[in-house]
């Protein structure tokens, strides 16, 4: 289906949402690396040139989706952490509960993790300075919000250390995710060779351990850890 040229703000917004919706559907079916502008255009029912009227590149579409996915995740994480909170528990226990909730929440959102893993190497490489700056400002606000949620569980971290922990968690997510999504060939290797199978990383367990160890280290460094 081909759309007529949009002539009102409502029509233009409908086009944008059609493009974003098509991209969301594609990401549910395939990794970021396989999302192409040609296929995105076809699914949105628009010519590629028309897609580029609303988004300057495929990467710009995906950055907007990453930002939206990030905001949605923070809302869910807030609810998850509230449910897991035990304010009267020892700080070590609260750090462990924080780590478990964050790891489980990220693992439940593979599209978000895939987008995070592609952010620096792919998504930020084919956008204008204006789009890059807009995304970076939103990303910084997101890290601050993530840090605030972490600090809500473990106030002993302090504002600065909570933001450091939040940033390290996201950086590790981006680096770790591709290594925990092995190809069919690697899965066959792991199944055939128990020694090599030991090299397979589990995403949830690794993220959980990172948050546990780093939060404990930050508290020890600042003399705020309790037993």
NUVO-962490 format. One record per residue (C-alpha): residue number from 0; x, y, z negated. Coordinates in nm, 4 decimals. Last residue first. Layout:
N
{NUM; {X; Y; Z}}
...
% end
This chain:
227
{226; {2.7480; -0.6627; -5.6965}}
{225; {2.7741; -0.2946; -5.6164}}
{224; {2.9602; -0.1277; -5.3313}}
{223; {3.0029; 0.2480; -5.3435}}
{222; {3.3805; 0.2858; -5.3599}}
{221; {3.4033; 0.4672; -5.0283}}
{220; {3.6102; 0.2001; -4.8577}}
{219; {3.4068; -0.0719; -5.0278}}
{218; {3.0793; 0.0735; -4.8960}}
{217; {3.2105; 0.1081; -4.5419}}
{216; {3.3479; -0.2457; -4.5502}}
{215; {3.0193; -0.3926; -4.6722}}
{214; {2.8306; -0.2107; -4.3976}}
{213; {3.0839; -0.3324; -4.1420}}
{212; {3.0722; -0.6939; -4.2540}}
{211; {2.6935; -0.7274; -4.2746}}
{210; {2.6282; -0.5294; -3.9565}}
{209; {2.8819; -0.7332; -3.7596}}
{208; {2.7580; -1.0633; -3.9049}}
{207; {2.4023; -0.9912; -3.7967}}
{206; {2.5167; -0.8943; -3.4494}}
{205; {2.7088; -1.2219; -3.4204}}
{204; {2.4281; -1.4404; -3.5530}}
{203; {2.1683; -1.2870; -3.3222}}
{202; {2.3839; -1.3056; -3.0099}}
{201; {2.5138; -1.6604; -3.0489}}
{200; {2.8534; -1.6987; -2.8897}}
{199; {2.9657; -2.0059; -2.6972}}
{198; {3.3307; -2.0800; -2.7656}}
{197; {3.2490; -2.3923; -2.9683}}
{196; {3.0975; -2.5382; -2.6527}}
{195; {3.4474; -2.5462; -2.5072}}
{194; {3.5495; -2.8147; -2.7547}}
{193; {3.2189; -2.9990; -2.7089}}
{192; {3.2804; -3.0352; -2.3322}}
{191; {2.9922; -3.1465; -2.1103}}
{190; {2.7183; -2.9284; -2.2593}}
{189; {2.9416; -2.6237; -2.2747}}
{188; {3.0507; -2.6774; -1.9137}}
{187; {2.6912; -2.7163; -1.7957}}
{186; {2.5955; -2.3954; -1.9751}}
{185; {2.8898; -2.2248; -1.8070}}
{184; {2.7695; -2.3333; -1.4622}}
{183; {2.4124; -2.2236; -1.5340}}
{182; {2.5433; -1.8809; -1.6301}}
{181; {2.5936; -1.7772; -1.9901}}
{180; {2.3866; -1.5027; -2.1558}}
{179; {2.5750; -1.4545; -2.4843}}
{178; {2.8801; -1.2974; -2.3206}}
{177; {2.6623; -1.0475; -2.1326}}
{176; {2.5043; -0.9291; -2.4640}}
{175; {2.8249; -0.8807; -2.6630}}
{174; {2.9622; -0.5595; -2.5162}}
{173; {2.6337; -0.3704; -2.5118}}
{172; {2.5250; -0.5023; -2.8512}}
{171; {2.8663; -0.4190; -2.9942}}
{170; {2.8322; -0.0582; -2.8855}}
{169; {2.4810; -0.0466; -3.0322}}
{168; {2.5908; -0.1843; -3.3686}}
{167; {2.8969; 0.0406; -3.3789}}
{166; {2.6781; 0.3462; -3.3249}}
{165; {2.4379; 0.2495; -3.6027}}
{164; {2.7213; 0.1763; -3.8445}}
{163; {2.8851; 0.5101; -3.7699}}
{162; {2.5488; 0.6850; -3.8144}}
{161; {2.5055; 0.5161; -4.1531}}
{160; {2.8601; 0.6149; -4.2484}}
{159; {2.7901; 0.9824; -4.1862}}
{158; {2.4536; 0.9911; -4.3648}}
{157; {2.5534; 0.8069; -4.6798}}
{156; {2.5992; 0.4324; -4.7044}}
{155; {2.4621; 0.4179; -5.0590}}
{154; {2.1149; 0.4858; -4.9207}}
{153; {2.0992; 0.1251; -4.7929}}
{152; {1.7539; 0.0547; -4.6502}}
{151; {1.6715; 0.4184; -4.5705}}
{150; {2.0313; 0.4612; -4.4583}}
{149; {1.9727; 0.2078; -4.1850}}
{148; {1.6612; 0.3909; -4.0676}}
{147; {1.8511; 0.7202; -4.0721}}
{146; {2.1309; 0.5637; -3.8690}}
{145; {1.8825; 0.4515; -3.6053}}
{144; {1.7427; 0.8059; -3.5903}}
{143; {2.0930; 0.9500; -3.5479}}
{142; {2.1667; 0.6929; -3.2779}}
{141; {1.8442; 0.7875; -3.1002}}
{140; {1.9218; 1.1585; -3.1172}}
{139; {2.2583; 1.0889; -2.9582}}
{138; {2.0909; 0.8844; -2.6854}}
{137; {1.8407; 1.1607; -2.6119}}
{136; {2.1206; 1.4121; -2.5714}}
{135; {2.3130; 1.1641; -2.3587}}
{134; {2.0127; 1.1047; -2.1319}}
{133; {1.9585; 1.4737; -2.0656}}
{132; {2.3299; 1.5254; -2.0056}}
{131; {2.3475; 1.2381; -1.7569}}
{130; {2.0387; 1.3587; -1.5702}}
{129; {2.1847; 1.7088; -1.5386}}
{128; {2.5346; 1.5847; -1.4546}}
{127; {2.3814; 1.3932; -1.1630}}
{126; {2.3404; 1.0168; -1.1660}}
{125; {2.5234; 0.7275; -1.0046}}
{124; {2.7720; 0.6100; -1.2665}}
{123; {2.5752; 0.6375; -1.5937}}
{122; {2.3643; 0.3297; -1.5222}}
{121; {2.6491; 0.1007; -1.4214}}
{120; {2.9507; 0.0693; -1.6527}}
{119; {2.8262; 0.2844; -1.9410}}
{118; {2.4637; 0.1697; -1.9578}}
{117; {2.4739; -0.1871; -1.8281}}
{116; {2.4986; -0.3577; -2.1696}}
{115; {2.2355; -0.1216; -2.3101}}
{114; {1.9997; -0.2146; -2.0253}}
{113; {2.0508; -0.5855; -2.0929}}
{112; {1.9920; -0.5360; -2.4656}}
{111; {1.6708; -0.3436; -2.3998}}
{110; {1.5505; -0.6120; -2.1583}}
{109; {1.6370; -0.8865; -2.4096}}
{108; {1.4191; -0.7366; -2.6841}}
{107; {1.3637; -1.0059; -2.9511}}
{106; {1.7396; -1.0302; -3.0034}}
{105; {1.7459; -0.6627; -3.1001}}
{104; {1.4819; -0.7054; -3.3710}}
{103; {1.6379; -1.0243; -3.5060}}
{102; {1.9787; -0.8587; -3.5378}}
{101; {1.8387; -0.5446; -3.7020}}
{100; {1.6277; -0.7419; -3.9513}}
{99; {1.9094; -0.9775; -4.0497}}
{98; {2.1624; -0.6961; -4.0922}}
{97; {1.9255; -0.4902; -4.3067}}
{96; {1.8473; -0.7909; -4.5230}}
{95; {2.2184; -0.8559; -4.5720}}
{94; {2.2862; -0.4930; -4.6574}}
{93; {1.9970; -0.4974; -4.9068}}
{92; {2.1396; -0.8073; -5.0735}}
{91; {2.4812; -0.6459; -5.1064}}
{90; {2.3203; -0.3300; -5.2460}}
{89; {2.1531; -0.5193; -5.5275}}
{88; {1.7720; -0.5400; -5.4992}}
{87; {1.5460; -0.2671; -5.6406}}
{86; {1.4695; -0.1099; -5.3029}}
{85; {1.3678; -0.4430; -5.1412}}
{84; {1.2864; -0.3478; -4.7840}}
{83; {1.2021; -0.6210; -4.5321}}
{82; {0.8567; -0.4883; -4.4403}}
{81; {0.9874; -0.1321; -4.4155}}
{80; {1.2769; -0.2580; -4.2059}}
{79; {1.0426; -0.4256; -3.9590}}
{78; {0.8163; -0.1197; -3.9337}}
{77; {1.1091; 0.1122; -3.8657}}
{76; {1.2482; -0.1443; -3.6234}}
{75; {0.9231; -0.1334; -3.4259}}
{74; {0.9413; 0.2438; -3.3867}}
{73; {1.3121; 0.2294; -3.3067}}
{72; {1.2422; -0.0321; -3.0386}}
{71; {0.9854; 0.1870; -2.8653}}
{70; {1.2302; 0.4764; -2.8595}}
{69; {1.5057; 0.2568; -2.7127}}
{68; {1.2737; 0.1097; -2.4506}}
{67; {1.1758; 0.4618; -2.3408}}
{66; {1.5397; 0.5715; -2.3201}}
{65; {1.6356; 0.2572; -2.1321}}
{64; {1.3454; 0.3071; -1.8933}}
{63; {1.4619; 0.6596; -1.8201}}
{62; {1.8138; 0.5298; -1.7642}}
{61; {1.6752; 0.2631; -1.5305}}
{60; {1.5010; 0.5146; -1.3073}}
{59; {1.8121; 0.7350; -1.2988}}
{58; {2.0207; 0.4319; -1.2060}}
{57; {1.8005; 0.3580; -0.9056}}
{56; {1.8762; 0.7088; -0.7877}}
{55; {1.7559; 1.0711; -0.7801}}
{54; {1.4191; 0.9841; -0.9266}}
{53; {1.0932; 1.1444; -0.8129}}
{52; {1.1688; 1.2388; -0.4535}}
{51; {1.4029; 0.9400; -0.4367}}
{50; {1.1041; 0.7073; -0.4607}}
{49; {0.9645; 0.8825; -0.1543}}
{48; {1.2817; 0.8199; 0.0442}}
{47; {1.2634; 0.4535; -0.0516}}
{46; {0.9151; 0.4360; 0.0968}}
{45; {0.6467; 0.3740; -0.1603}}
{44; {0.4249; 0.0843; -0.2663}}
{43; {0.5877; 0.0601; -0.6082}}
{42; {0.6827; -0.2994; -0.5360}}
{41; {0.8423; -0.2080; -0.2055}}
{40; {1.0300; 0.0854; -0.3528}}
{39; {1.1695; -0.1284; -0.6337}}
{38; {1.2733; -0.3903; -0.3829}}
{37; {1.4674; -0.1374; -0.1780}}
{36; {1.6120; 0.0353; -0.4846}}
{35; {1.7560; -0.2903; -0.6105}}
{34; {1.7200; -0.4603; -0.9481}}
{33; {1.9547; -0.7603; -0.9471}}
{32; {2.2180; -0.6124; -1.1815}}
{31; {1.9510; -0.5201; -1.4373}}
{30; {1.8664; -0.8863; -1.4930}}
{29; {1.5547; -1.0407; -1.3396}}
{28; {1.1860; -1.1090; -1.4039}}
{27; {1.0976; -0.8807; -1.6952}}
{26; {1.3296; -0.6204; -1.5449}}
{25; {1.1271; -0.6318; -1.2228}}
{24; {0.8011; -0.5631; -1.4046}}
{23; {0.9541; -0.2655; -1.5840}}
{22; {1.0857; -0.1327; -1.2531}}
{21; {0.7418; -0.1544; -1.0941}}
{20; {0.5933; 0.0317; -1.3892}}
{19; {0.8571; 0.3033; -1.3660}}
{18; {0.7851; 0.3545; -0.9977}}
{17; {0.4082; 0.3570; -1.0487}}
{16; {0.4532; 0.5930; -1.3438}}
{15; {0.6455; 0.8380; -1.1293}}
{14; {0.3839; 0.8205; -0.8546}}
{13; {0.1027; 0.8803; -1.1052}}
{12; {0.2967; 1.1784; -1.2409}}
{11; {0.3089; 1.3247; -0.8919}}
{10; {-0.0636; 1.2689; -0.8492}}
{9; {-0.1417; 1.4402; -1.1794}}
{8; {0.0870; 1.7317; -1.0917}}
{7; {-0.1025; 1.7771; -0.7669}}
{6; {-0.0232; 1.7284; -0.3997}}
{5; {0.1237; 1.3798; -0.3894}}
{4; {0.1923; 1.2657; -0.0350}}
{3; {-0.0336; 0.9793; 0.0594}}
{2; {0.0470; 0.6495; -0.1018}}
{1; {0.1393; 0.3415; 0.0960}}
{0; {0.0000; 0.0000; 0.0000}}
% end
